[in-house]
Amino acid sequence: MVNKSRKDWSLKLDDTLRALRTAYKTPIGTTPYWLVYGKTCHLPVELEYKAWWEFKELNMDMSLAGEKRLLKLNELEELRYDPYENSRLYKEKTKKWHDKHIRNKIFTVGDKVLLFNSRLRLFPGKLKSKWSGTFVISRTTPYGSFELEVGDNKFMVNGHRLKHYFCKEEVGLIECMRLDLMDLEPPFG
């Protein structure tokens, strides 16, 4: 948190960068710090102990330390390939979840539809509806675009910007049909 004057933000920058670099990122399956250095980030208090432990383990043998460093660099290169695979798997899972939740809308000639008003993002109104219309579909194309008709005007629209419009009579009919189907199902027990 910075002060109200926001003049001390530069003092918080180091801590913020450390937090960002050491936070686990799901798409790559690791932290950015680990990706660059091949090890977890330790606080400065821990570094003194780790350095002493390394010296003790290597027993101050410089040739052994050099070999170990080369092995670590080679291992780091191999470990850097893992995030590519993790990212690919994450994207596949996200795409599968997204595709599973897409609802296909089927429109036919004569259907009443509402049109999404894409200009509303530029000039938002608190109580304005995102949907305009009622339009009637007069022609369909095999590529997902539809010709809408309002009075004498006709224009082409992408099917992603449309949704079905149900007037009160049709909604009542659908509700009655749904209730009739529920009566046919056997009760749980």
C-alpha positions in Angstrom: 0.0 0.0 0.0 1.3 3.4 -0.9 0.6 6.7 1.0 -2.3 8.9 0.0 0.2 11.2 -1.7 1.4 8.3 -3.8 5.0 9.6 -3.7 6.5 6.5 -2.2 5.6 4.1 -4.9 9.2 3.7 -6.0 10.1 2.4 -2.5 7.5 -0.4 -3.0 8.7 -1.3 -6.5 11.3 -3.9 -5.4 8.9 -5.8 -3.2 6.2 -5.7 -5.9 8.6 -7.1 -8.5 9.7 -9.8 -6.1 6.1 -10.8 -5.5 5.3 -10.9 -9.2 8.4 -12.9 -10.1 8.0 -15.5 -7.3 4.2 -16.0 -7.7 3.1 -19.3 -9.2 1.7 -18.9 -12.8 -0.8 -21.6 -13.8 -0.3 -21.3 -17.6 3.5 -22.1 -17.4 3.2 -24.3 -14.4 6.0 -22.6 -12.4 7.2 -19.2 -11.2 9.1 -16.8 -13.6 12.0 -16.8 -11.1 12.4 -20.5 -11.3 12.2 -20.3 -15.1 15.1 -17.9 -15.3 17.3 -19.2 -12.5 16.3 -22.9 -12.2 15.7 -22.7 -8.4 13.2 -21.3 -6.0 13.7 -17.8 -4.7 15.0 -17.5 -1.1 14.9 -14.6 1.3 18.3 -13.0 2.0 18.3 -14.5 5.5 18.2 -18.0 3.9 21.0 -17.3 1.4 23.7 -17.1 4.1 22.8 -20.6 5.4 22.5 -22.1 1.9 25.9 -20.7 0.8 27.5 -22.2 3.9 25.8 -25.5 3.2 27.0 -25.5 -0.4 30.6 -24.9 0.7 30.3 -27.7 3.2 28.9 -30.1 0.6 31.5 -29.4 -2.0 34.3 -29.3 0.6 35.8 -26.3 -1.1 36.9 -28.3 -4.2 36.8 -25.8 -7.1 36.9 -28.4 -9.9 33.9 -30.2 -8.3 32.1 -26.9 -8.0 32.8 -26.1 -11.7 31.4 -29.5 -12.8 28.4 -29.1 -10.6 27.7 -25.7 -12.1 27.9 -27.0 -15.7 25.5 -29.8 -14.8 23.1 -27.3 -13.3 23.3 -25.1 -16.4 22.5 -28.1 -18.7 19.7 -29.1 -16.4 18.3 -25.6 -16.4 18.2 -25.6 -20.3 16.2 -28.9 -20.1 13.9 -27.6 -17.5 13.0 -24.5 -19.6 11.2 -26.7 -22.1 8.6 -27.8 -19.4 6.7 -24.5 -19.4 6.1 -24.8 -23.1 4.4 -28.1 -22.6 2.5 -26.8 -19.5 1.3 -23.8 -21.4 0.1 -26.0 -24.3 -1.8 -28.3 -21.9 -3.3 -25.3 -20.1 -4.5 -23.8 -23.3 -6.0 -27.1 -24.4 -7.9 -27.5 -21.1 -9.1 -23.9 -21.3 -10.3 -24.3 -24.9 -12.1 -27.6 -24.1 -13.9 -25.9 -21.1 -14.8 -22.9 -23.3 -16.1 -25.0 -26.2 -18.1 -27.1 -23.8 -20.0 -24.0 -22.6 -20.8 -22.7 -26.1 -24.5 -22.9 -26.9 -25.4 -23.4 -30.6 -28.1 -21.1 -31.8 -30.1 -22.2 -34.7 -32.0 -19.6 -36.7 -34.5 -20.2 -39.5 -36.2 -17.9 -41.9 -39.1 -16.1 -40.2 -37.6 -16.2 -36.7 -37.9 -13.1 -34.6 -34.5 -12.0 -33.2 -32.8 -9.3 -31.2 -29.5 -7.6 -32.4 -26.6 -6.9 -30.1 -25.8 -3.2 -30.0 -22.0 -3.2 -30.2 -21.8 0.6 -30.1 -23.1 0.6 -26.6 -19.5 0.0 -25.3 -18.4 3.4 -26.7 -21.3 5.3 -25.1 -22.5 3.3 -22.2 -25.8 4.2 -20.6 -26.8 2.9 -17.2 -30.3 1.8 -18.2 -29.8 1.2 -21.9 -30.3 -2.3 -23.3 -27.5 -4.0 -25.1 -30.1 -5.5 -27.5 -32.1 -3.7 -30.1 -34.8 -4.9 -32.3 -37.2 -7.0 -33.0 -36.1 -8.1 -36.4 -37.3 -10.9 -38.7 -34.8 -13.2 -40.5 -35.5 -13.0 -44.2 -32.5 -15.0 -45.5 -29.7 -17.2 -44.2 -26.3 -18.0 -45.6 -24.3 -21.2 -45.1 -21.5 -19.1 -43.4 -23.4 -17.9 -40.4 -24.6 -14.5 -41.5 -28.3 -13.6 -41.8 -30.3 -11.0 -43.6 -32.6 -9.1 -41.2 -35.7 -7.3 -42.2 -37.4 -4.3 -40.6 -40.1 -2.8 -42.6 -38.6 -2.2 -46.1 -35.0 -2.2 -44.8 -32.8 -5.3 -45.2 -29.3 -5.7 -43.9 -26.8 -8.5 -43.3 -25.6 -9.4 -39.8 -23.2 -12.0 -38.3 -25.1 -14.7 -36.4 -23.0 -14.2 -33.2 -24.7 -10.9 -32.7 -28.3 -12.4 -32.7 -30.4 -14.0 -30.1 -34.0 -15.3 -30.3 -36.8 -13.1 -29.3 -39.8 -14.7 -27.6 -43.0 -12.6 -27.3 -45.3 -13.3 -24.4 -47.5 -15.8 -26.3 -44.6 -17.9 -27.4 -43.1 -17.9 -23.9 -46.3 -19.0 -22.4 -46.5 -21.8 -24.9 -43.0 -22.9 -24.1 -43.6 -22.9 -20.4 -46.7 -25.0 -20.9 -44.8 -27.5 -23.0 -42.1 -27.7 -20.4 -44.6 -28.3 -17.6 -46.3 -31.0 -19.6 -42.9 -32.8 -20.1 -42.2 -32.6 -16.3 -45.5 -34.3 -15.6 -44.4 -37.3 -17.8 -41.3 -37.9 -15.8 -41.5 -40.5 -13.0 -41.2 -39.0 -9.5 -38.0 -39.7 -7.5 -38.3 -42.1 -4.7 
